Amino acid sequence: MKLRDGELDITAGLARGLVDRQFPGWAGLPLRPVPDGGTDNVMFRLGEDLVVRLPRMPHGGDTVRMEHRWLPYLAPRLPLAIPEPVGLGSPGVGYPLPWSVYRWRPGDHRAGDLGDTARALGGFVAALQKVPVPAGAPAAYRGGSYRGADDGVQAALRDLDVPGAAPVWRAALDLPGWERPPVWVHSDLLPTNVLFRAGRLDAVIDFGCAGVGDPACDLMAAWAILDPASRPVFRAQLDVDDVTWERGRGWALVFGLGAWHYYLTRKPGFAALGRRTVEQVLMTP
């Protein structure tokens, strides 16, 4: 399989071949690309009710298996909709990874009132943290310490003009870590991973980074999605101490600097989200 800039070269023809061979019952359904399907996946609408999702990163197969195993466990315990897997595909026609078919969830990324969004999102995070953690639950992508991201943060600080970010990062590095049992976290709560209908938060999508760990990583949504006025509304839904809240701010800075730096020329829109997140981190706790 060809790589382009380190990513699998996924075409509509490849997706068509996978669907037709592995799910012949859906072979007659029209297939069309979903614009801006994501940073880690390529997506195609399949008919009106389904979506095909293929990891574009060579290491992306584990996330597919994780979602098919754990999303049905989480869904009935959460107050917002999450993705519903309906088909698990295998490698084929030159594509080397497992892939998936989900129920299509209508919506967009345009939030209405941010106070309402903060209240609903905080309720979702609180409910997710209370879901029982059974044996075998996966570790979240961002569920541990962000100290391992220091090299990337330092590179971003050298290359970008970000006054005031360095002392915030130093303070984040000095914070104690999470010492209580791990909880369920989404760990990628960004504007691209929440869906709205008529401006109201309706669903949280893309659980490829989800698992168990330190709840601080989900607090980065306070800076990546919300604003100074709505952040306290979000926090009020949660049982969170000051140190954990500050670690959430640290995670927001890690994400923001990383996205701004890495995607500056690759995906300018995602880089702009990173920059906006950094600005929110530096604006207010």
C-alpha positions as CSV (number, residue, x, y, z in Angstrom):
1,M,0.0,0.0,0.0
2,K,1.4,3.4,-1.0
3,L,2.2,6.0,1.6
4,R,1.8,9.7,1.0
5,D,3.5,12.0,3.6
6,G,3.5,9.1,6.0
7,E,-0.2,8.3,5.5
8,L,-2.0,5.5,3.6
9,D,-3.2,6.6,0.2
10,I,-6.9,5.8,0.5
11,T,-9.2,6.4,-2.5
12,A,-12.9,6.0,-3.1
13,G,-12.1,3.0,-5.4
14,L,-10.3,1.3,-2.6
15,A,-13.2,1.8,-0.2
16,R,-15.7,0.6,-2.9
17,G,-13.6,-2.6,-3.3
18,L,-13.5,-3.3,0.4
19,V,-17.2,-2.8,0.9
20,D,-18.3,-4.8,-2.2
21,R,-16.1,-7.8,-1.3
22,Q,-16.7,-7.9,2.4
23,F,-20.3,-6.6,2.8
24,P,-22.1,-7.6,-0.4
25,G,-25.4,-6.6,1.0
26,W,-24.2,-3.0,0.8
27,A,-22.6,-3.3,-2.6
28,G,-25.3,-1.4,-4.4
29,L,-25.3,1.6,-2.1
30,P,-23.7,4.9,-3.4
31,L,-20.4,5.8,-1.8
32,R,-19.0,9.3,-1.6
33,P,-16.2,11.0,0.3
34,V,-16.9,13.0,3.5
35,P,-14.9,16.3,3.2
36,D,-12.4,16.7,6.1
37,G,-13.1,13.3,7.5
38,G,-10.5,13.8,10.2
39,T,-6.8,13.8,10.9
40,D,-6.5,10.1,11.5
41,N,-9.2,8.6,9.3
42,V,-10.7,8.9,5.8
43,M,-14.5,8.6,5.7
44,F,-17.0,7.8,3.0
45,R,-20.8,8.1,3.2
46,L,-22.4,4.7,2.3
47,G,-25.9,5.3,1.2
48,E,-27.9,7.6,3.5
49,D,-27.5,5.8,6.8
50,L,-23.9,4.5,7.0
51,V,-20.4,5.8,7.0
52,V,-17.2,3.9,6.1
53,R,-14.2,4.8,8.2
54,L,-10.6,3.8,7.2
55,P,-7.6,4.7,9.3
56,R,-5.1,6.7,7.3
57,M,-2.2,6.1,9.7
58,P,-0.3,2.8,9.4
59,H,-0.7,2.1,13.1
60,G,-4.5,2.8,13.2
61,G,-5.8,-0.7,13.3
62,D,-5.9,-1.0,17.1
63,T,-8.3,2.0,17.4
64,V,-10.8,0.2,15.1
65,R,-10.8,-3.0,17.2
66,M,-11.0,-0.9,20.4
67,E,-14.1,1.0,19.3
68,H,-15.9,-2.2,18.2
69,R,-15.2,-3.8,21.5
70,W,-16.0,-0.9,23.9
71,L,-18.5,1.5,22.2
72,P,-21.4,-0.8,22.8
73,Y,-20.4,-1.0,26.4
74,L,-20.2,2.7,26.9
75,A,-23.2,3.9,24.8
76,P,-26.1,3.0,27.2
77,R,-24.3,4.6,30.1
78,L,-23.9,8.0,28.5
79,P,-26.2,11.0,28.1
80,L,-25.2,11.9,24.6
81,A,-25.1,9.8,21.4
82,I,-21.8,8.1,20.5
83,P,-20.8,6.2,17.3
84,E,-22.6,3.0,16.6
85,P,-20.5,0.4,14.9
86,V,-22.4,-1.9,12.5
87,G,-19.6,-3.6,10.6
88,L,-16.0,-4.6,11.2
89,G,-13.9,-4.9,8.0
90,S,-10.7,-6.8,7.5
91,P,-7.6,-6.0,5.5
92,G,-8.0,-6.5,1.8
93,V,-7.6,-5.2,-1.8
94,G,-4.2,-3.9,-0.8
95,Y,-5.4,-2.1,2.4
96,P,-3.5,-3.5,5.4
97,L,-5.7,-2.6,8.4
98,P,-9.1,-3.4,9.9
99,W,-11.7,-0.8,9.1
100,S,-15.2,-0.1,10.2
101,V,-18.8,0.8,9.1
102,Y,-20.9,3.0,11.4
103,R,-24.4,4.3,11.5
104,W,-24.3,7.8,10.0
105,R,-25.0,10.5,12.6
106,P,-26.3,13.8,11.1
107,G,-25.1,17.1,12.6
108,D,-22.4,19.7,12.3
109,H,-19.7,21.4,14.4
110,R,-21.5,24.7,14.9
111,A,-22.2,25.3,18.5
112,G,-25.1,27.6,19.6
113,D,-25.0,28.9,23.1
114,L,-21.7,28.0,24.7
115,G,-23.2,28.0,28.2
116,D,-25.6,25.2,27.1
117,T,-22.7,23.4,25.4
118,A,-20.6,23.6,28.5
119,R,-23.4,22.2,30.6
120,A,-24.1,19.3,28.3
121,L,-20.4,18.5,27.7
122,G,-19.6,18.6,31.4
123,G,-22.5,16.3,32.1
124,F,-21.1,13.9,29.4
125,V,-17.6,13.9,30.9
126,A,-19.0,13.4,34.4
127,A,-21.1,10.4,33.3
128,L,-18.2,8.9,31.3
129,Q,-16.0,9.1,34.4
130,K,-18.6,7.2,36.4
131,V,-18.8,4.2,34.0
132,P,-17.4,1.1,35.7
133,V,-13.9,0.1,34.6
134,P,-13.9,-3.6,33.9
135,A,-10.8,-5.8,33.6
136,G,-9.2,-5.4,30.2
137,A,-10.2,-1.8,29.7
138,P,-7.7,-0.1,27.4
139,A,-5.4,2.7,28.4
140,A,-6.4,6.1,26.9
141,Y,-4.1,7.8,24.4
142,R,-3.8,10.8,26.7
143,G,-4.6,9.1,29.9
144,G,-1.1,9.2,31.4
145,S,1.3,12.0,32.0
146,Y,2.0,14.8,29.4
147,R,5.6,15.0,30.5
148,G,6.6,12.8,27.5
149,A,5.4,15.6,25.2
150,D,8.1,18.0,26.5
151,D,10.4,17.7,23.4
152,G,7.5,18.5,21.1
153,V,6.4,21.4,23.2
154,Q,9.9,22.8,23.4
155,A,10.2,22.6,19.6
156,A,6.9,24.4,19.2
157,L,8.0,27.1,21.6
158,R,11.2,27.6,19.7
159,D,9.5,27.8,16.3
160,L,6.3,29.8,17.1
161,D,5.9,33.2,18.6
162,V,3.9,32.4,21.8
163,P,4.7,35.0,24.5
164,G,3.7,33.7,28.0
165,A,3.5,30.0,27.0
166,A,6.8,28.8,28.4
167,P,6.1,29.7,32.1
168,V,2.6,28.1,31.9
169,W,4.3,24.9,30.5
170,R,6.9,24.9,33.3
171,A,4.2,25.2,35.9
172,A,2.3,22.3,34.3
173,L,5.4,20.1,34.4
174,D,5.7,20.7,38.2
175,L,2.1,19.5,39.0
176,P,1.7,16.2,40.8
177,G,0.1,13.4,38.7
178,W,-3.1,11.5,39.2
179,E,-2.9,9.0,42.1
180,R,-6.4,7.6,42.2
181,P,-7.9,4.7,40.2
182,P,-8.1,5.4,36.4
183,V,-11.5,6.5,35.0
184,W,-13.0,6.4,31.5
185,V,-11.9,9.3,29.3
186,H,-12.5,10.2,25.7
187,S,-9.1,12.0,25.6
188,D,-9.7,13.8,22.3
189,L,-12.5,16.2,23.1
190,L,-12.0,18.8,20.4
191,P,-14.5,20.8,18.3
192,T,-14.1,18.3,15.4
193,N,-15.3,15.4,17.7
194,V,-18.5,16.9,18.9
195,L,-21.7,17.1,16.8
196,F,-24.5,19.7,17.1
197,R,-28.0,19.7,15.8
198,A,-29.7,23.1,15.6
199,G,-26.8,24.4,17.7
200,R,-27.4,22.0,20.6
201,L,-24.8,19.4,21.5
202,D,-26.1,16.0,20.3
203,A,-23.2,13.5,20.1
204,V,-19.6,12.9,20.8
205,I,-17.7,11.0,18.1
206,D,-14.3,9.5,17.3
207,F,-13.4,7.4,20.3
208,G,-10.1,6.1,18.8
209,C,-8.1,7.7,21.7
210,A,-10.5,6.7,24.4
211,G,-9.8,4.4,27.4
212,V,-9.0,4.7,31.0
213,G,-6.6,7.1,32.8
214,D,-6.3,10.5,34.4
215,P,-9.5,12.5,33.9
216,A,-7.4,15.7,33.4
217,C,-7.1,15.0,29.7
218,D,-10.8,15.5,29.0
219,L,-10.7,18.9,30.8
220,M,-8.7,20.2,27.8
221,A,-12.2,20.7,26.2
222,A,-12.6,23.7,28.5
223,W,-10.0,25.6,26.4
224,A,-10.3,23.8,23.0
225,I,-14.0,24.2,22.7
226,L,-15.3,26.7,25.3
227,D,-14.5,30.3,26.2
228,P,-13.8,32.2,29.5
229,A,-17.5,32.7,30.2
230,S,-18.5,29.1,29.6
231,R,-15.5,27.4,31.3
232,P,-16.9,27.7,34.8
233,V,-20.2,26.2,33.7
234,F,-18.3,23.2,32.4
235,R,-16.3,22.8,35.6
236,A,-19.4,23.1,37.7
237,Q,-20.7,19.8,36.3
238,L,-17.6,18.0,37.5
239,D,-16.0,16.9,40.8
240,V,-12.6,18.3,40.0
241,D,-9.9,19.7,42.3
242,D,-7.6,22.6,41.4
243,V,-4.6,20.4,40.6
244,T,-6.5,18.2,38.1
245,W,-8.0,21.3,36.5
246,E,-4.5,22.7,36.0
247,R,-3.3,19.4,34.5
248,G,-6.3,19.8,32.1
249,R,-4.9,23.2,31.2
250,G,-1.5,21.6,30.6
251,W,-3.1,19.0,28.2
252,A,-4.8,21.9,26.4
253,L,-1.4,23.6,25.9
254,V,0.2,20.3,24.7
255,F,-2.6,19.8,22.2
256,G,-2.7,23.4,21.1
257,L,1.0,23.9,20.5
258,G,1.4,20.5,18.9
259,A,-1.5,21.0,16.4
260,W,-0.4,24.6,15.6
261,H,3.2,23.5,15.0
262,Y,2.8,20.2,13.2
263,Y,-0.2,21.1,11.0
264,L,0.8,24.7,10.2
265,T,1.5,23.8,6.5
266,R,-0.2,20.4,6.4
267,K,-3.7,21.2,7.6
268,P,-4.0,25.0,8.2
269,G,-7.6,24.7,9.6
270,F,-6.4,22.3,12.3
271,A,-3.4,24.4,13.0
272,A,-5.8,27.4,13.5
273,L,-7.7,25.3,16.1
274,G,-4.4,24.6,17.9
275,R,-3.5,28.3,17.9
276,R,-7.0,29.3,19.2
277,T,-6.6,26.7,22.0
278,V,-3.2,28.1,23.0
279,E,-4.7,31.6,23.1
280,Q,-7.5,30.4,25.4
281,V,-5.0,28.7,27.7
282,L,-3.0,32.0,28.0
283,M,-6.1,34.1,28.4
284,T,-7.4,32.7,31.6
285,P,-7.3,29.5,33.8
